[in-house]
Amino acid sequence: MDRNNIGKWFKSPGNMGQKYSLHALYFCTGCGIIEIPPTITTRWDAERFGVIPVATPRQANLFLITGYVSVKTLRYIIRSYEQMPEPKYTVGFGSCPINGGMYWDSYNTIKHLDKYIPVDGWIAGCMPRPEAVFVAVTHLWTLIDKGMATGYLKYREHYTKYRRNQEKVLGKLEWPPLFSIEEENEKSREKVAV
């Protein structure tokens, strides 16, 4: 913790609260789940870093996608992400969410998760060890401190693009848009007109 920089707590208490209380929702789609239990149990003890597992998206502000993303699970990943309160952070765990991993040539696997939801960080490897999770968490702390962990703001700003990518793969989504799509289209038209 930043005990030597106590001034940070007074300058931005909201950031410090977000930074040291990451309530994690794990979306385990494959082999990534193997490394999660050791991470949250006594050997590595994620709670000492402020990372606490939660049961529902509505309680979470850290979304870990652990393993490959199939077309079928993408729908539930998007829905879970949209149910999380802001500010929220997403981390892709392992090679599969980054580039498809060993399923890179599968017709049923999503290769780049960041086309469908914003991703604030990646943990590369197949599978990354628990130590890598803590490196990622401390890096996320730095991004939060510097105001660079803004994926949720990008999602709102570029929602039309994300929604279009989602519907290109999944077809018409059965839930209404989270943000107004027309507003972004009007902003784009205004920029072109200027």
Secondary structure, DSSP 4 states (H G I P E B T S, - for coil): --GGGTHHHHH-HHHHHHHT-EEEEEEE-SGGGGGHHHHHSTTT-GGGGTEEE-SSGGG-SEEEEES--BHHHHHHHHHHHHHSPSS-EEEEESHHHHH-GGGTT-TTB-S-GGGTS--SEEE-SSSPPHHHHHHHHHHHHHHHHTT---HHHHHHHTHHHHHHHHHHHH-S-SS--SS-HHHHHHHHHHHHH-
